Amino acid sequence: MRSQWTLRWLPFAVMLAVALTDLLAGPSLGFLPLLTLGPTFASVSGSVRRTAMVGVAALAICVPLAYHFDLLLTWQNNLTIATIISVTAASMLASHLRLKRERELANVRRVAEAAQRVLLRPVPRRAGDLRVALSYTSAAAEAQIGGDLYEVVTTPHGVRLLVGDVQGKGLSAVETAAWVLGAFREAAYDEAELADIGERLEVSLTRHLGGEQFVTAIVAEVRDDEISLFNCGHPAPLLIQPDGRIALAEPPEEALPLGLGSLNTGRTKPHRVAFGEGDQILFYTDGVIEARDREGTFYPLTERAGLLLDEDDPQLALDALRSDLVAHAGGPLLDDAAMLLLRRN
């Protein structure tokens, strides 16, 4: 990359500029102490050995210039040499500490990626007569894992899935996501009704969550020519028909987010939506619709969802939509963004 090339050669460019400036200014103005910028810049991206080599190069420039101006044995030049040696030693220490931190961060990334593979297992590309595609973009660049969760399982009751978003970030959000996924993977096989799965998730979270933490989620089940949705405070999915019509599958009544079940006054029922041949349904988390561009405009998912009709392969279609989302944000997303696409075929 260009930035790495620039950092690699910046110390030498700076020292060359200092040497030329000192030659042009003459002995009346001393710029040689600025040679310490060389090892300082080298410590930003170079190894300890490279930083030391740049320090030696700074001394190799300083001594001939001091000799040229007949300043070699003066106290001022001796102080300059001592300064270069001291700054080089400090830069070598800084480079050592930076490399140590980079190694630790690399280890954290490997552990986080391993945890993600265990926690968020790859979804099946086919489930019954469904083709499945997934996109997950984490806002935590160092860890590549966050509080969004998803799962697709084929059960005797039909294909069932879960998409959710844990309130908060960091390790506590990951731990909560683990509890939700574990409870769903058991309940999806055991319970005959979606509402009962929601209750199992609520009971599990009540035992483990504290304070005002909660999880928004959708539990869904695909059967025959319809899909049943049990929405717990989560953004409504988008139903995309082959003729290009796009509509939000909003529930007539919405349950409270998981973890706030004690505030429910009644039992919420799932709602059913027609889901036939060629139809697609897109589940997503709020990181998608809350992504902003430089002017602060939210990502218009409903308008851009037509991209999902441009590809025969649902994964390629979803990848194109994700690329459009990242281009809209113009940089790293501020929140995790998960999208799960089901296409009936």
N, C-alpha and C positions, 0 to 999 in steps of 0.2 A: 504493500500500500504506500501511497505517496507520503502520508504522515509519518510512517515508520522510516522511510528513506530520509525525510527531512530531519527527524530526530537523530538519525545515525550520523549525518554529516554536519549538523548544526554546530557542535563544539569546534570543529576544525574551521568552519566558516567564520565563527566569532573570533577565534584566535588569530586568524589571518587578517581580519578586519582591524583588530587591535594592533597587530604588528605594523600594518601599512599606515595606520593613523599615527603611531608613535614615530615611524620613520619620517613622515611628512611634518609632524609637529616639532621634531628636533629635541635636543636635550632639555630645553627650557620647560617643557610640559611632559610629565611622566604618565604614560598610559599603561605601562607594563603590569601594574597590579590588576588591571582588568582581564589579564590572561586567566585569572581564576575562574572566569565564566566558563571556560572550556571544560574542566572536570565537573563543574557544577551541572552543566547541561548534560554531560555524559552520564551522570548518575540517574537521570530521569528515566532513561530507557536502556542503558548499557549494563553490561556485567561489571563485576568488581575489577576483573582484569582489564577490561576496556577502559574503565574510569582511570585506573592507574596509568595505562598507556597514554591517555590524553593528558594526565598530569605531567608525565615525563616529556611529552611533546611541548607542553607549556614552558617547562624549564629549558628545553632545547631552543625555544624561541627567545626566551628572556635573556639567557646568558650571552648569545652573540650580539643582541641589540645593545645590551649594557656595555659590552666590550667595544662596540662600534662607537658609542658616545662617550667612551672612556669613563664609565660609571661602574665598572665591574667590582671594584673593591670598596665602594662607598657604602655607608651605613644604610642609605636609602635602598640600594639594590639588594643588600643583604636582607633587609626587611621584606622586600618584594619576594625574594626567593623563599624566605620562611613562610610568607603568607601563602604562596602557591603550594608548598608542601603541606601546610596545615589544612588548607581547603581541600586538597586532593585526598588527604586521609579522611576528612569528614565526609567527603562525597563517596569514598569507597565504603564507609560504614553505612551511609544512606542507601547505596545501591544494594548492599548485602541485606539490609532490613526490608527493602522493597521486594527483592527476589524471594525472601522468606515468606512475606505476606502473599505474594503471587502464588507460591506453591501451596500455601494453606488454602487460599481461595479456590485453586484448582481442585484440591481435595474435597472442599465443601460442595463444589459443583458436581463432582462425581457422585458423592453421597446423595445429593438432592435428586440427581437424575435417576439414581437407583431407587430412591424412595418413590419418585413419581411413577416409575415403571411398575412398582408393586401396588401403589395406591390407585393410580389411574391406568388401569390396564388398557391395552389397545382394544378398541371396539371391533367387533366382527364386521367385515365388509359386506357380508350378506347375512340376513336373519329372516328365515322364512322366505316370503316373496318380496322382501325389502332389500334395497341396496342402501348401505350406510356410509356416510362420510363424516369426518371429524376434523375440526380445526381448533387448536388451543394455542393461544398466545399469552405468555405470562408477562406481567409488568415487572416482576422481580428478575432482572437480567442476571444477577449473580447466582440465583438459585434455580431459575427456570421452573418454578413451581409456586402455586398460589392457592387461593381458596375456592376456585371454581371446580365443580365436580360433575362427572357424567358416568353413566353405565348403561349398557344394553345387554339384556339376557333373554334367551329363549326358554320359556317355561311351558308346562302343560296348559297354562291358562292363556298362552299367546306370547307374542314378543312384548316385553316390558322394558321401559327405560326410565332413567332418572337424569335430570339436569338440574343443577343447583348452584347457589352462590352463597358462600359463608360470609357473614358480616365480619369485617376486620381483615387484617393481613398478618403475615408472618407465620411462625410456627404454631401459634394457637389456632389459626384458621386451618392450617393443614391437619392438625389433630382433630378438629371438629369434622372436617371433611372425611377423615378416616372413619369416624364413628358413624356418620350418615351412610357412607358407602357400605360399611360392614352390615349395618342393620338392613339396608335395602336388599343386599345380595341374599340374605336369609329370607326376608319377608316376601320377596318377589316369587319365590317358589312355594311358600307356605300358605299365603293368604289368597283367597278367591276374589276378593274385591279390592279395588284401588284405595278406597277410603280406609280399609283395614290396614293396608300398607302404610298409609299416611299416619295412622294411629301408632303403628309399631315404631315408625321413625320418631314420632313425637315422644313416646315413652322412653326410647333410647337416649334421645337428646336431653330430656328432662333430668335423667340421672347424671349426665356428664357436663351439661352447660351450667354456667353460673351468671348471675347478674342479668343483664338485658341482652345477652347474645342471642342471635337467631340465624336461621338459614332460610332463604327463599328457594323454592324448588317446584318442579313439575314432575309428577309421576304419570306416565302414559302407558297405554296398552293398545296394541293394534290387533284388531279382529275383523274378519270378513271385509266389509267395505266401509269401515269406520275406524276412528281412533278415539279412545276415551282419555280424557285429560283431567287430572286432579291437580289444581293449581293452588299452591301455597304461597301467595304473595309474589310470584315470579312474573317477569315480563311475558306476555302472551306470545305464543309461537306464531309464525307466519305460515299460512297455507297457500301454496303456489300451485295453480292448476295449469295443465298443458297449454291452454289457450292464452296464458299470460295474466290471468286474473290473480291478484294477490290480496289476501285479506288476513287480518288478525283473528286468531281463534280465541277470542276473549270469552271468559266463562261468565255465565249468568250470575253466579255467586262464587266468591273467591275465599278460600280458607286463609287464616292468618299464617304467617311464616312459621316454620317449624321452630320450636323452642318457646313459642308464645301461646301454646295450646290452652293454657289455663285461662286465657282471656276469651276463648270461644264460648259462645252462648248456645250453639247448636251444632249439629253434625252436617258438614258440607258434603254435597254429593258431586261426583264427577259429572262432567258434561261430555256429550258425544258429538263428533264432527265427522261428516262424510269424508272418506279418504279412499278413493278408488284408483283404478288403473291410470298410471302416468302422473298422479298427484305427488306433490312433494310437501314436506312440512319441515320448517327450519326452527330448531330450538336454539336459544342463545342466552347469554348472560348480559347484565347491564353494562359490562365493559365495552360491549359492541355499540349499543345505542347511545352511550354517553361519551364516546370518543369525539373529541372536538378538533377542528382545524385551527389555523392561526387566527382566524376571525372569531373563534368561539362558537362556531356552528356545529351542532350535533350531527353525527353521521346519519344520513337519511336511509336507513336500512330498508324501509318499505319501498322506496323508489329504486334502490340499487339491487334489490333481490331478483330483479329480472335477469341478472347475470347468471343465475342458476339454471336458466333455460338454454344457455348457449352451448353447453357441453353435454355429450352423451354419458360421459363418466361423471358421476356425482362428486367424486373427490376432486377432479380437475375443476369442476364448476365451483366447488366450495373454496378451493385454493385461489381461484380468480376473485371471488368475493373478498377473501381475506386480504389479498394484495390491494384491492380497491380500498379496503378499510385502512390499511397501513398508509397508503398514499394520501388518504383524506387527513389522517392525523399528522402526517408530515414528520414523523419521528416516533420514538418509543411511546407505547400506550401507557396511560396513567393508571389503568386498572386491568386485571386479567380479563381476557376475552375468549370465551369458548363458544363454538358453534357446532351443532350436531344436526346433520341433514338426513332425512329419511326420504327415499324415493320408491314409490310402489311400482314394481315391474314384474 
